[in-house]
Amino acid sequence: MRNSVEFEGTITRDPDSGYGNNSGAPYWRANLACNGTRYDSQSRQQVVTTAFAQTVAFGYPAEQLMNENLIKGDQIMIRAALGNNTYEDNDGKKVTKTQLEIIGYDVVRKKNTSPAQRPANQQNPDWATPPPAQQGDPWGTPTGQNPFG
């Protein structure tokens, strides 16, 4: 059984991406921050806390993330496996860091995109009202009719 983690956060700096020197495999790395709250018994108040996660994607998910052109401030939800990255630092010491290895993702919000800036065909539809039927669309729902009965 593989471990699984879901994490929604904001990218804290522009992601690092490219292709491995030896393998040529695509990679994508970013740090995410997620704000939350907890109760502080000393001050008897809610306190804002921030959790940080180092994330990495390889292969197909990395290529897809590269195509998203994500930048610092964009918010994503990732599905990942908890993993370790072990390497030697400049002093020759062995360092192990825990990271989230991205399996899948969803872009939650792009920093520079507001509803006014979205093209008309990408705005969120009003789900309560069915869209008008397209001319010649045999599967379209005629305006004014309930599509469910």
Secondary structure, DSSP 8 states (H G I E B T S, - for coil): ----EEEEEEE-S--EEEE-TTT--EEEEEEEEEEEEEEETTTTEEEEEEEEEEEEEEHHHHHHHHHHT--TT-EEEEEEEEEEEEEE-TTS-EEEEEEEEEEEEEEEE-TT--GGGS-GGGS---TTS-----TT-TT---TTS-TT-
